[in-house]
Amino acid sequence: MRHRDPAWNPAAGSAGAGLPRVAWGKGLYVYDTAGRRYLDASGGPAVFCLGHGNDEVNAAITRQLERIAHGYRYSFTSDPLEELEQLIGAAAGPGFESMVFVSGGSEAVESALKIALQYHTARGARARRRFIARRRSWHGNTLGALAVSDFAARRAPFEGALTEASFIPAVNAYRPPAGVAPEELARHGAAELEREILAQGAERVAAFIFEPVVGAAGGVVPAPAGYAALVREVCDRHGVLMIADEVMCGSGRCGSWRALAQEGVTPDLFAIAKGLGAGYLPLGAAVYHRRIAEVIDAADGGPLTGHTFTGHTAACAAGVAVQTIVRRERLVERVAAEGPRFMAALSAELADVEAVGDVRGRGFFVGIEFVAERATRRPFAPELGFAGRVGRAGVELGLLCYPVSGIVDGVEGDAILLAPPYNATAQELAEIVALTSRAIRRALAGRPAR
Ligand SMILES: Cc1ncc(COP(=O)(O)O)c(C=O)c1O
């Protein structure tokens, strides 16, 4: 699939256009068929949390393929599937032993939405059909996940066919609503949710879905401290389920295995994908709490959602290998320890660049937001395609980052995402900082005067 949005595709629009042809990868580096080397600073879209070409993961997949690729779910269970359930259950914390395995993030979100609906139906609350989501959020490309996503460019061709959802304002400390003081932002955001639940009628609302740290749609936006706990209270007050979309920010990326764990908050359901299988095979999961499982198991015997490749045996074997390494090498703890140093190094390196408005994030999940004017936080004109320019400058220098645009209001606003592998060395992280700085400065130097 080719995307015309230059912020999505760092190579589009560059001299000669056309994407490089990938050949192989090892660790942080990817090589194309022309022999060029790229430092993969974003792990693609925050996926490759162990880097590329991990021998242990590849060997586990090969061993599984030599036995059988997949035992179809209506005929078999498998060791890899059950081992992965155990590993996720242990990492996610008490109550999370129920899950549906899928092939990616959109399917994971889609499954979480459906399980929430199934739960309400099973309880006799069939009127609870509506989802509430936030502005500037991304939950995926299937119709259900897209319907709860606020990403104008990605929704536009499908408007009119998307299930109606409610969108409440984004909660972004760098761009707070007018008149809301920073210390009030968490409470204000939670109050917006409660207002919308009451406006819709709580008896009609199935769930609130949000990214604990917004990824592509916001340019890595962590919610302010206390927000998730307040949201939990609002949801509980009104019988509304809380769905955490941790497809990008979860599986250890933010320095705790569940992103929300560091807030001390337990959602009813959460979606994971990207870092779960680290990109070695397509894998995702919708994980739901025992209190949800008990209701749907009693009514229906289990979740009424799934696909041909649900619990794909080789994909689960990849997931087991990845999660075993993450646990054995204490990589989530490493991300928690190194993340603040990485972000501080980026902030220091970019301090003199007027166009860098904000450097933010959690763990090894960092966003750099660009502005035309630091003092007023005015974004660049969208025609400039500044994020795409940084992406292309990076490619010219042998750096892969993830440019995103439209992060302020769906049209304006530019950022890049960085998401190094959890096992990146201090030297590799320093190289990312240096190359990112060069890419930004190069993009600025090549920017037409306005
Ligand atoms: C937060 C979030 N949810 C869902 C998705 C969809 O995942 P996928 O592209 O694997 O379908 C993404 C993808 O970027 C994401 O960032």
The ligand as an SDF file (V2000), in Angstrom:
LIG
                    3D

 16 16  0  0  0  0  0  0  0  0999 V2000
   -2.6050    3.1400   19.3700 C   0  0  0  0  0  0  0  0  0  0  0  0
   -2.8190    2.2910   18.1500 C   0  0  0  0  0  0  0  0  0  0  0  0
   -3.9040    1.5110   18.0730 N   0  0  0  0  0  0  0  0  0  0  0  0
   -4.1320    0.7330   17.0050 C   0  0  0  0  0  0  0  0  0  0  0  0
   -3.2750    0.7230   15.9270 C   0  0  0  0  0  0  0  0  0  0  0  0
   -3.5470   -0.1550   14.7460 C   0  0  0  0  0  0  0  0  0  0  0  0
   -2.6060   -1.1790   14.7020 O   0  0  0  0  0  0  0  0  0  0  0  0
   -2.2700   -1.9400   13.3260 P   0  0  0  0  0  0  0  0  0  0  0  0
   -1.6740   -0.9240   12.4130 O   0  0  0  0  0  0  0  0  0  0  0  0
   -1.3210   -3.0090   13.7510 O   0  0  0  0  0  0  0  0  0  0  0  0
   -3.5520   -2.5070   12.8170 O   0  0  0  0  0  0  0  0  0  0  0  0
   -2.1340    1.5170   15.9530 C   0  0  0  0  0  0  0  0  0  0  0  0
   -1.2000    1.5490   14.8110 C   0  0  0  0  0  0  0  0  0  0  0  0
   -0.3710    2.3790   14.6720 O   0  0  0  0  0  0  0  0  0  0  0  0
   -1.8960    2.3240   17.0920 C   0  0  0  0  0  0  0  0  0  0  0  0
   -0.8260    3.1250   17.1670 O   0  0  0  0  0  0  0  0  0  0  0  0
  1  2  1  0
  2  3  1  0
  2 15  2  0
  3  4  2  0
  4  5  1  0
  5  6  1  0
  5 12  2  0
  6  7  1  0
  7  8  1  0
  8  9  2  0
  8 10  1  0
  8 11  1  0
 12 13  1  0
 12 15  1  0
 13 14  2  0
 15 16  1  0
M  END
$$$$
